[in-house]
Amino acid sequence: MDNTTIKKNIRNVRKSMKVTQEEMAHRMGMSLTAYRDLEKGDTAIVNTNLKKVAMLLDTTSEELVLGYRPVQMQGPGLEDVRNEYCSRISVLENRVAELEKIVLLLEETVSAKNEIISILKKSLAEEK
């Protein structure tokens, strides 16, 4: 970005916050003329001044340079989310496999009990 774009962005943000040039000069510890020269682009903005202006305007130096606030990723990225999802799917698949084995064992147990009950019923019927 060139100095012209940055100065326009500073002015736009300053005005949107209803801060005067006088207030900014005072906050930055410089004369009104020095601040006006900075905002007009007559004085090149040194990185430290840019950071200070951004801090005083409650914004970022990136916003002043670009003219918009870049989207900041917070929390996990897409790859992290995908890895977490795959991990959870794997855990769930393992749990389903374990439960399927338990169901098979229970079905075998029920079948064996049904056979025992059937044998006992026949045995009782023969005794009568």
N, C-alpha and C positions, 0 to 999 in steps of 0.2 A: 504494500500500500504506500501511496505517496503521502507527503506531509499535508497536502490539501485535503485529502479524504479524512485523515486523522483529525485535523482541526475542525472540520465540519461535524464529525462525530462527537468530538468533545463539546462543541457548542450546542449540538442538538440534545445531548444527554444533560448538560448543565441547565439548559432552558427547560427541559421536561421536568427537572427536579426543582425548578423555580429558584435557582441559585444565581446570584448576580456575579458579574466579573469581579466586583469589589470583594465579595465574600470569598470567592475562590483565591484571589490574590492574598487576602489576609490569611486564609487557611494554609496556603502554601508558603507563607512567609516571604513573599516577594511584593514588589511594588505593583500597583495597578497597571502601570505602563509595561512592566516586564511581563505580567500575565497577559495583557492584551496582545503584545507582540507574539507571545507563545500561541495564543488562540488564533491570531491572524495568520500564523505560519511564517512570520518574519523571523522568528527564532525557532531553530530546529528543536524538536522535542527529544530530549535525551531520555533514555530508557528509565532512569530514576524519576524524572519528572512525570513521565507517562504513568508509571506505577503509582506515584503519589496522587496524580489527578484522578486516576481510576479509583483509588481507595477513598478519596474525598467525595467522589460521586457515587460511591457504593456500587461500583461496577468492576469490570475486569479490563486490563489493558488490551486483551483480545477484542473485547467489544468496541473499544475506542478505535482500534486499528481496522477491524473488519466492518464495523457499522452494525453488528448484530451480536447477540450473545450466543456463542457456540453451545451446542448441546453437549453437556457433560454426562458421560456414562456413569451412573451410580449403580453400585452393586455388581452382580456377576455379568459377564459378557455372554454373548450368544453361545460360544463354545462351552463355557462353564455350565450354562443351562442345559445344553445338549448332553454333556457328560453326566450331569446329575440325573437327568431324565433316563438315560441309558442304564445308569447304576441302579436306579429305583426299579426300572422294568426288570432288570436281571434278578434283583432280590425278590420281586413279586413272582416271577416265573419259577424260581427255586421253591418258593413257598407253595405255589400251586402244585408243583410236582410232589412235594412232601404230602400235601393234603390228598392228592390222588392216591398215593400209596396207602394212607390211612383209611381212605374210603374202601379200597380193595380189601384190606385186612378186615374191616368191619363187615363188608359183604360176605366174606368167607366165614366169619364168626357167626353171622346170622344164618347162613346156609347150614353150617354145622349144627347149630342149635335147633333149626327146623327139622333136620334129620333125626336128632335125638328125640325131639318131641314126637315126631311121627313114629319112631320105634317104640317109645313108651306107650303111646296110644294103642298101638297094635298089641303090645304086651298086656295091657290092661283089658283089652277087648277079648283076648284069648283066655284070660283067667276067669272071666265071667261065664 
